[in-house]
Amino acid sequence: MAKSQIYLTIESCCSSIFYRAAFGATEGAGMANENRFKQLVHYVCTLCAADPTKLGAVQLNKALWLSDLRSYYQLGHAITKARYVKRQFGPVPSSIVPVLDELQREGALTVRDADHFGKAKKEFIVKREASGDFLSPEEDQIVKEVVSFVTEKHTAASISEASHDHIWKAAADGEELPLFTVFAVPGTITDEEREWAQLTLENER
């Protein structure tokens, strides 16, 4: 399979020219500051504050991943600068634990352990509600739709299974899952193509 069929070329997906042509994005649009990921975590928890049983750790991780992924695909930029990695139950933001710890220290929320049909799960109790003012109207709509999708139409098990796509399966545990893989086409990937993709990714950093 040609490299372009796998990634629609990393160079094209990562170039500002591609963004303008495919998404109409302007230069610098959606550039997230370092605090944006923490704001998004807090905001997603706030959207579920009325019923914290709907949002466990798996659903939170998937809501963050899908919000960034869908924004990247539709708007030409991610909402945050979070780095996502492969874990057993799907993509996970690499900084989620320290960010949750920070939100707890600030008194914004509390993470509690709960029993869910005999299994342990996390619940996020919001102490201080977050505003979505840091998001554009388009980003806010994406986040709300994703949170509804993850919490209303899926269980932790089903959304985890749904996130196990061909990109997740191809990655090693702990390996980064770049957002540009949303353009990937399923198929057989050779060792040569893996090496090419890794080198290209490193050069883009």
Residue frames as qw, qx, qy, qz and C-alpha x, y, z in Angstrom:
[[0.000, 0.888, 0.461, 0.000, 0.00, 0.00, 0.00],
 [0.383, 0.565, -0.036, 0.730, 1.33, 3.45, -0.88],
 [0.302, -0.186, -0.493, 0.794, 2.31, 5.76, 1.95],
 [0.212, -0.096, -0.091, -0.968, -0.20, 8.34, 0.75],
 [0.599, -0.314, -0.594, -0.436, -2.99, 5.78, 1.17],
 [0.563, -0.310, -0.657, 0.395, -2.07, 5.26, 4.80],
 [0.290, -0.509, -0.356, 0.727, -1.74, 8.83, 6.01],
 [0.325, 0.880, 0.319, 0.133, -2.86, 10.97, 3.05],
 [0.573, 0.426, -0.223, 0.664, 0.75, 12.07, 3.54],
 [0.496, -0.599, -0.378, 0.502, 1.86, 13.38, 6.90],
 [0.299, -0.081, 0.122, 0.943, 3.38, 16.37, 5.15],
 [0.159, -0.433, -0.489, -0.740, 0.01, 17.37, 3.68],
 [0.505, -0.653, -0.561, -0.056, -1.92, 16.83, 6.91],
 [0.549, -0.541, -0.245, 0.587, 0.55, 18.87, 8.91],
 [0.331, 0.112, 0.204, 0.915, 1.02, 21.79, 6.52],
 [0.150, 0.487, 0.346, -0.788, -0.82, 25.08, 6.90],
 [0.279, 0.222, -0.520, -0.776, -1.50, 25.02, 3.16],
 [0.263, -0.208, -0.926, -0.174, -3.43, 21.77, 3.56],
 [0.052, -0.458, -0.687, 0.562, -5.40, 23.21, 6.48],
 [0.208, 0.416, -0.011, -0.885, -6.43, 26.28, 4.51],
 [0.335, 0.129, -0.688, -0.631, -7.46, 24.23, 1.49],
 [0.347, -0.215, -0.910, -0.076, -9.29, 21.48, 3.36],
 [0.292, -0.565, -0.690, 0.346, -10.74, 23.33, 6.31],
 [0.056, 0.823, 0.211, 0.524, -10.50, 27.04, 5.58],
 [0.637, -0.640, -0.229, 0.365, -8.46, 27.46, 8.74],
 [0.189, 0.936, -0.154, 0.255, -6.57, 30.69, 9.24],
 [0.582, 0.344, -0.536, 0.506, -2.97, 30.82, 10.38],
 [0.047, 0.235, -0.612, 0.754, -2.73, 30.40, 14.13],
 [0.658, -0.298, -0.162, -0.673, -6.39, 29.42, 14.50],
 [0.910, -0.302, -0.206, -0.195, -7.10, 27.24, 17.51],
 [0.510, 0.389, -0.595, 0.484, -3.60, 27.42, 18.93],
 [0.695, -0.633, -0.317, -0.128, -4.12, 26.21, 22.47],
 [0.034, -0.728, 0.528, -0.435, -2.20, 27.51, 25.44],
 [0.314, 0.190, -0.896, 0.251, -0.83, 25.08, 27.99],
 [0.283, 0.024, 0.636, -0.717, -3.79, 25.64, 30.32],
 [0.593, 0.108, -0.297, -0.741, -6.40, 24.63, 27.77],
 [0.535, -0.011, -0.841, -0.080, -6.22, 20.91, 28.48],
 [0.122, -0.160, -0.753, 0.626, -6.89, 21.47, 32.17],
 [0.374, 0.183, 0.114, -0.902, -9.79, 23.75, 31.27],
 [0.606, 0.079, -0.578, -0.541, -11.23, 21.10, 28.97],
 [0.380, -0.079, -0.893, 0.230, -10.97, 18.39, 31.63],
 [0.065, 0.217, 0.556, -0.800, -12.77, 20.64, 34.12],
 [0.457, 0.194, -0.147, -0.855, -15.41, 21.60, 31.55],
 [0.544, 0.005, -0.777, -0.319, -16.18, 18.01, 30.54],
 [0.255, -0.194, -0.838, 0.442, -16.63, 17.10, 34.20],
 [0.204, 0.225, 0.292, -0.907, -18.90, 20.14, 34.64],
 [0.504, 0.083, -0.472, -0.718, -21.10, 19.04, 31.74],
 [0.629, -0.161, -0.752, -0.111, -21.75, 15.82, 33.69],
 [0.015, 0.243, -0.597, 0.764, -21.97, 17.43, 37.13],
 [0.653, -0.179, 0.046, -0.735, -25.71, 16.80, 37.47],
 [0.976, -0.093, 0.086, -0.176, -25.09, 13.05, 37.31],
 [0.037, -0.744, 0.663, 0.074, -21.43, 12.19, 37.96],
 [0.738, -0.091, 0.667, -0.048, -22.18, 8.48, 37.66],
 [0.752, 0.635, 0.150, -0.092, -22.28, 8.95, 33.87],
 [0.429, 0.812, -0.361, 0.162, -18.61, 9.94, 33.63],
 [0.871, -0.412, 0.156, 0.215, -15.97, 7.47, 34.70],
 [0.348, -0.634, 0.463, 0.512, -12.28, 7.58, 33.89],
 [0.476, 0.147, 0.737, 0.458, -12.73, 5.69, 30.62],
 [0.259, 0.806, 0.514, 0.137, -15.51, 8.01, 29.44],
 [0.156, -0.921, 0.061, 0.351, -13.55, 11.10, 30.44],
 [0.422, -0.404, 0.591, 0.556, -10.47, 9.97, 28.51],
 [0.392, 0.363, 0.736, 0.416, -12.55, 9.16, 25.43],
 [0.116, 0.916, 0.374, -0.084, -14.46, 12.46, 25.60],
 [0.228, -0.807, 0.274, 0.470, -11.16, 14.36, 25.64],
 [0.432, -0.150, 0.727, 0.512, -9.68, 12.27, 22.81],
 [0.331, 0.555, 0.709, 0.281, -12.76, 12.52, 20.59],
 [0.025, 0.940, 0.206, -0.269, -13.15, 16.26, 21.22],
 [0.226, -0.677, 0.454, 0.533, -9.59, 16.92, 20.09],
 [0.406, 0.026, 0.808, 0.427, -9.83, 14.41, 17.23],
 [0.301, 0.711, 0.627, 0.099, -13.12, 15.75, 15.87],
 [0.017, -0.930, -0.010, 0.368, -11.96, 19.35, 16.18],
 [0.337, -0.464, 0.611, 0.546, -8.76, 18.46, 14.32],
 [0.368, 0.265, 0.813, 0.367, -10.76, 16.80, 11.55],
 [0.173, 0.798, 0.572, 0.074, -13.54, 19.40, 11.22],
 [0.073, -0.984, -0.065, 0.150, -11.81, 22.66, 12.13],
 [0.647, 0.631, -0.243, 0.352, -8.20, 21.96, 11.19],
 [0.119, 0.526, -0.596, 0.595, -6.86, 22.24, 14.75],
 [0.518, -0.319, -0.765, 0.212, -7.15, 20.40, 18.03],
 [0.375, -0.859, -0.207, -0.279, -8.78, 22.06, 21.03],
 [0.582, -0.765, 0.265, 0.078, -5.79, 21.32, 23.24],
 [0.358, 0.691, -0.628, -0.004, -2.13, 20.41, 22.90],
 [0.767, -0.351, 0.488, -0.226, -2.62, 17.15, 24.78],
 [0.277, 0.426, -0.837, -0.204, -0.53, 14.14, 23.81],
 [0.876, -0.088, 0.156, -0.448, -2.55, 10.92, 23.62],
 [0.050, 0.440, -0.895, -0.046, -1.06, 7.44, 24.05],
 [0.716, -0.072, -0.602, -0.346, -2.28, 3.89, 23.64],
 [0.288, -0.290, 0.755, -0.512, -3.52, 2.17, 26.78],
 [0.145, 0.114, 0.982, -0.029, -5.53, -0.98, 27.43],
 [0.244, 0.622, 0.693, -0.272, -8.91, 0.75, 27.23],
 [0.416, 0.802, 0.340, 0.263, -8.12, 3.08, 24.33],
 [0.389, 0.534, -0.105, 0.744, -6.40, 6.46, 23.83],
 [0.519, -0.730, -0.349, 0.277, -5.50, 8.28, 27.05],
 [0.155, 0.921, -0.161, 0.320, -4.10, 11.81, 27.55],
 [0.707, 0.149, -0.498, 0.479, -0.59, 11.34, 28.92],
 [0.123, 0.257, -0.408, 0.867, -1.05, 14.20, 31.42],
 [0.522, -0.521, -0.441, -0.512, -4.52, 13.30, 32.72],
 [0.691, -0.430, -0.508, 0.283, -3.39, 12.14, 36.19],
 [0.383, -0.159, -0.238, 0.879, -1.34, 15.25, 37.14],
 [0.155, -0.306, -0.253, -0.904, -4.05, 17.52, 35.72],
 [0.609, -0.531, -0.513, -0.290, -6.75, 15.83, 37.81],
 [0.624, -0.339, -0.429, 0.558, -4.47, 16.09, 40.85],
 [0.198, 0.063, -0.031, 0.978, -4.04, 19.81, 40.18],
 [0.371, -0.434, -0.385, -0.725, -7.79, 20.38, 39.83],
 [0.676, -0.509, -0.530, 0.050, -8.32, 18.60, 43.14],
 [0.506, -0.211, -0.299, 0.781, -5.68, 20.71, 44.90],
 [0.005, -0.171, -0.129, -0.977, -7.36, 23.85, 43.54],
 [0.271, 0.282, 0.668, -0.633, -10.71, 22.71, 44.93],
 [0.407, 0.226, -0.393, -0.793, -12.31, 22.54, 41.47],
 [0.843, -0.032, -0.350, -0.406, -13.35, 18.91, 41.78],
 [0.509, -0.433, 0.710, -0.223, -12.96, 15.72, 43.78],
 [0.597, 0.241, -0.709, -0.286, -12.17, 12.31, 42.33],
 [0.610, -0.303, 0.572, -0.457, -13.85, 9.54, 44.26],
 [0.110, 0.125, -0.970, -0.178, -13.84, 5.76, 43.99],
 [0.685, 0.042, 0.184, -0.704, -17.23, 4.16, 43.41],
 [0.417, -0.015, 0.908, 0.030, -18.61, 0.68, 42.97],
 [0.552, 0.363, -0.260, -0.704, -20.13, -0.12, 39.58],
 [0.938, 0.085, -0.161, -0.295, -21.73, -3.57, 39.55],
 [0.925, -0.318, 0.118, 0.172, -18.91, -4.98, 41.62],
 [0.711, 0.290, 0.055, 0.638, -16.16, -3.16, 39.72],
 [0.326, -0.619, -0.142, 0.701, -14.24, -0.08, 40.84],
 [0.387, 0.656, 0.353, 0.543, -14.72, 3.13, 38.86],
 [0.270, -0.164, -0.177, 0.932, -13.83, 6.79, 39.22],
 [0.048, 0.831, 0.531, 0.160, -16.38, 9.57, 39.56],
 [0.350, 0.173, -0.044, 0.920, -15.67, 13.29, 39.27],
 [0.193, -0.782, -0.560, 0.193, -17.52, 15.50, 41.74],
 [0.302, 0.548, 0.104, 0.773, -17.46, 19.12, 40.59],
 [0.366, -0.557, -0.458, 0.588, -16.96, 21.61, 43.41],
 [0.050, 0.660, -0.036, -0.748, -16.60, 24.67, 41.21],
 [0.701, 0.558, 0.443, 0.012, -18.24, 24.70, 37.80],
 [0.403, -0.242, 0.429, 0.771, -16.17, 25.49, 34.74],
 [0.438, 0.714, 0.099, -0.537, -17.15, 27.84, 31.95],
 [0.755, 0.280, 0.481, 0.347, -16.82, 27.01, 28.28],
 [0.167, 0.954, 0.012, -0.249, -15.78, 30.57, 27.46],
 [0.326, -0.599, 0.594, 0.427, -12.29, 29.43, 26.47],
 [0.488, 0.192, 0.792, 0.312, -13.81, 27.55, 23.52],
 [0.194, 0.101, -0.391, -0.894, -14.99, 28.95, 20.21],
 [0.711, 0.119, 0.209, -0.661, -18.69, 28.31, 19.46],
 [0.773, 0.327, -0.482, -0.251, -17.68, 25.56, 17.03],
 [0.313, 0.295, -0.834, 0.345, -15.39, 23.90, 19.58],
 [0.379, -0.094, 0.582, -0.713, -18.05, 24.14, 22.30],
 [0.810, 0.178, -0.067, -0.555, -20.59, 22.42, 20.09],
 [0.653, 0.331, -0.681, -0.001, -18.12, 19.63, 19.34],
 [0.063, 0.244, -0.806, 0.535, -17.36, 19.07, 23.04],
 [0.561, 0.008, 0.415, -0.716, -21.03, 18.98, 24.03],
 [0.831, 0.259, -0.261, -0.416, -21.92, 16.58, 21.23],
 [0.521, 0.342, -0.764, 0.169, -18.99, 14.31, 22.06],
 [0.155, -0.191, 0.737, -0.630, -19.81, 14.25, 25.79],
 [0.730, 0.103, 0.196, -0.647, -23.43, 13.38, 25.00],
 [0.773, 0.341, -0.486, -0.223, -22.31, 10.65, 22.61],
 [0.356, 0.330, -0.808, 0.334, -19.86, 9.13, 25.07],
 [0.155, -0.083, 0.721, -0.670, -22.10, 9.26, 28.15],
 [0.641, 0.191, 0.252, -0.700, -25.58, 8.75, 26.69],
 [0.822, 0.378, -0.249, -0.345, -24.99, 6.28, 23.87],
 [0.663, 0.346, -0.635, 0.193, -22.13, 4.24, 25.33],
 [0.797, -0.602, -0.008, 0.050, -20.98, 2.41, 28.41],
 [0.266, -0.782, 0.529, 0.193, -17.34, 2.45, 29.49],
 [0.654, -0.087, 0.720, 0.216, -16.93, -0.97, 27.86],
 [0.615, 0.620, 0.468, 0.134, -18.56, -0.06, 24.54],
 [0.205, 0.970, -0.122, -0.040, -16.78, 3.28, 24.08],
 [0.437, -0.614, 0.621, 0.214, -13.50, 1.58, 24.96],
 [0.678, 0.164, 0.681, 0.221, -14.14, -1.09, 22.33],
 [0.474, 0.836, 0.276, 0.033, -15.15, 1.54, 19.77],
 [0.036, -0.936, 0.319, 0.146, -11.82, 3.34, 20.29],
 [0.621, -0.328, 0.661, 0.265, -9.86, 0.21, 19.42],
 [0.667, 0.700, -0.005, -0.256, -9.55, 1.11, 15.74],
 [0.896, 0.334, -0.049, 0.289, -6.83, 0.10, 13.27],
 [0.224, 0.759, -0.348, 0.502, -4.53, 2.88, 14.50],
 [0.588, -0.596, 0.399, -0.373, -4.87, 1.81, 18.15],
 [0.983, -0.043, 0.176, -0.011, -4.28, -1.82, 17.19],
 [0.741, 0.547, -0.159, 0.356, -1.15, -0.95, 15.19],
 [0.009, -0.793, 0.380, -0.475, 0.43, 0.99, 18.07],
 [0.562, -0.004, -0.723, 0.401, 2.45, -0.41, 20.96],
 [0.470, -0.755, -0.447, 0.097, 1.27, 0.16, 24.52],
 [0.417, -0.692, -0.047, 0.587, 2.28, 3.67, 25.58],
 [0.414, 0.122, 0.444, 0.785, 2.97, 4.78, 22.00],
 [0.160, 0.413, 0.110, -0.890, 1.74, 8.21, 20.96],
 [0.368, 0.530, 0.743, 0.177, -1.41, 8.32, 18.81],
 [0.106, -0.184, 0.140, 0.967, -1.06, 11.50, 16.73],
 [0.437, 0.524, 0.426, -0.594, -4.28, 13.25, 15.78],
 [0.354, 0.512, -0.457, -0.635, -3.36, 13.25, 12.10],
 [0.078, -0.050, 0.988, 0.123, -4.03, 9.51, 12.08],
 [0.486, 0.452, 0.496, -0.559, -7.72, 10.43, 11.78],
 [0.527, 0.620, -0.282, -0.509, -6.94, 10.54, 8.04],
 [0.183, -0.360, 0.903, 0.146, -5.45, 7.04, 8.01],
 [0.779, 0.180, -0.310, -0.514, -6.85, 4.40, 5.68],
 [0.801, -0.305, 0.499, -0.129, -6.98, 0.82, 7.04],
 [0.802, 0.515, -0.300, -0.047, -4.60, -1.60, 5.39],
 [0.915, -0.179, -0.062, 0.356, -1.41, -3.55, 5.83],
 [0.016, -0.964, 0.261, -0.047, 1.45, -1.39, 7.07],
 [0.865, 0.245, -0.291, 0.326, 4.97, -2.56, 6.35],
 [0.663, -0.515, -0.120, 0.531, 8.00, -2.08, 8.61],
 [0.416, 0.171, 0.222, 0.865, 9.38, 0.38, 6.05],
 [0.145, -0.669, -0.369, -0.629, 6.23, 2.48, 6.22],
 [0.615, -0.719, -0.301, 0.122, 6.24, 2.42, 10.03],
 [0.625, -0.271, 0.012, 0.732, 9.84, 3.67, 10.04],
 [0.208, 0.389, 0.324, 0.837, 8.99, 6.40, 7.52],
 [0.343, -0.763, -0.396, -0.379, 5.99, 7.56, 9.56],
 [0.668, -0.624, -0.217, 0.343, 7.99, 7.65, 12.80],
 [0.525, -0.067, 0.119, 0.840, 10.81, 9.67, 11.25],
 [0.022, 0.545, 0.379, 0.748, 8.33, 12.11, 9.73],
 [0.500, -0.770, -0.377, -0.119, 6.54, 12.54, 13.07],
 [0.661, -0.468, -0.108, 0.577, 9.82, 13.23, 14.86],
 [0.375, 0.150, 0.235, 0.884, 10.75, 15.85, 12.27],
 [0.163, -0.674, -0.428, -0.579, 7.40, 17.60, 12.75],
 [0.572, -0.679, -0.395, 0.239, 7.93, 18.03, 16.51]]
